[in-house]
Amino acid sequence: MDETKRTQIANAFASLPDVCKCRVATASELNTFESKFGPIPFDFRWFLMHCGGGTVGSEWVDGIDELAGTQQKFKAESDINNGWTMDGVL
């Protein structure tokens, strides 16, 4: 993603009402998450540090506070028969 697109996304998120967005993540929080779950893709890491998370169109994108719980649930569901079968996803 180029810098122009990042600026557009950051500006769009800044204009959202607080109830539609999550707080931004710190580098320390991201490092802690990555030490437990593995690397976060570069663009998503940028998004978490600059926008935080929240509504994107009609969807919700987890912020750092929700992300660990979502990842733990995904991993648990991947370990059961007929559970998720995708590898390397966040």
LODOKE-153130 format. One line per 2 residues: number of its first residue (from 1); for each residue z, y, x of C-alpha. Coordinates in Angstrom, 2 decimals, always signed. Each point is the difference from the previous one (the first is absolute). Last residue first. Layout:
N
NUM = Z/Y/X ~ ...
END
This chain:
90
90 = +10.93/-13.92/-4.74 ~ -2.51/-2.75/+0.52
88 = -0.44/-2.33/+2.96 ~ -0.34/-3.19/-1.99
86 = -0.91/-0.44/-3.66 ~ +1.02/-3.17/-1.81
84 = +2.40/+1.37/-2.60 ~ +1.93/-2.72/-1.78
82 = -1.38/-3.30/-1.32 ~ +2.77/-1.84/+1.82
80 = +2.64/+2.45/+1.22 ~ +0.15/+1.79/+3.37
78 = -2.42/+2.80/-0.93 ~ +2.30/+1.09/-2.82
76 = +2.83/+0.52/+2.48 ~ -2.30/+1.96/+2.34
74 = -1.18/+2.24/-2.86 ~ +3.58/+0.61/-1.14
72 = +1.08/+0.91/+3.53 ~ -2.99/+2.36/+0.34
70 = +0.83/+1.73/-3.28 ~ +3.64/+0.37/+1.00
68 = -0.96/+1.38/+3.42 ~ -2.45/+2.50/-1.52
66 = +2.28/+1.56/-2.57 ~ +1.87/+2.49/+2.22
64 = -3.03/+0.47/+2.30 ~ -2.16/+1.24/-2.87
62 = -1.80/-2.32/-2.35 ~ -3.42/+0.98/-1.33
60 = -0.08/+0.34/-3.79 ~ -3.34/-0.24/-1.83
58 = -1.69/+2.15/-2.65 ~ -1.54/+2.41/+2.50
56 = +2.18/-0.29/+3.07 ~ +3.57/+0.42/-1.15
54 = +2.78/-0.26/+2.52 ~ +0.25/-0.45/+3.74
52 = +1.43/+1.97/+2.89 ~ -2.74/+2.57/+0.54
50 = +0.14/+0.73/+3.73 ~ +1.87/-2.90/+1.61
48 = -0.92/-2.60/-2.65 ~ -3.66/+1.09/+0.03
46 = -0.18/-0.13/+3.81 ~ +1.39/-3.55/-0.08
44 = -2.57/-0.85/-2.67 ~ -2.78/+1.32/+2.25
42 = +1.25/-1.94/+3.04 ~ +0.55/-3.36/-1.71
40 = +3.72/-0.89/-0.06 ~ +0.97/-2.41/+2.74
38 = +2.29/-2.97/-0.60 ~ +2.61/-0.75/-2.65
36 = +3.39/+0.31/+1.72 ~ -0.76/+2.12/+3.06
34 = -2.58/+1.88/-2.06 ~ +2.61/+1.11/-2.54
32 = +2.33/+1.21/+2.75 ~ -2.87/+1.87/+1.69
30 = -0.95/+1.62/-3.31 ~ +3.58/+1.09/-0.61
28 = +0.26/+1.46/+3.52 ~ -3.30/+1.86/-0.36
26 = +1.39/+1.60/-3.15 ~ -1.41/-0.68/-3.43
24 = -1.02/+2.71/-2.46 ~ +1.84/+0.27/-3.31
22 = -1.61/-1.66/-2.97 ~ -2.37/+1.60/-2.48
20 = -0.69/+0.45/-3.69 ~ +3.50/+1.16/-1.00
18 = -0.29/+2.80/+2.60 ~ -2.97/+1.56/-1.82
16 = -3.26/-0.38/+1.93 ~ -1.38/+2.98/+1.97
14 = +1.16/-1.34/+3.37 ~ -1.80/-3.25/-0.74
12 = -3.35/+1.74/-0.46 ~ +0.54/+2.05/+3.16
10 = +0.82/-3.11/+2.04 ~ -3.08/-1.80/-1.34
8 = -2.32/+2.92/+0.74 ~ +1.47/+0.45/+3.48
6 = -0.40/-3.71/+0.75 ~ -3.62/+0.14/-1.19
4 = -0.75/+2.91/+2.32 ~ +1.76/-1.75/+2.89
2 = -2.25/-3.07/-0.21 ~ +0.92/-3.37/-1.44
END
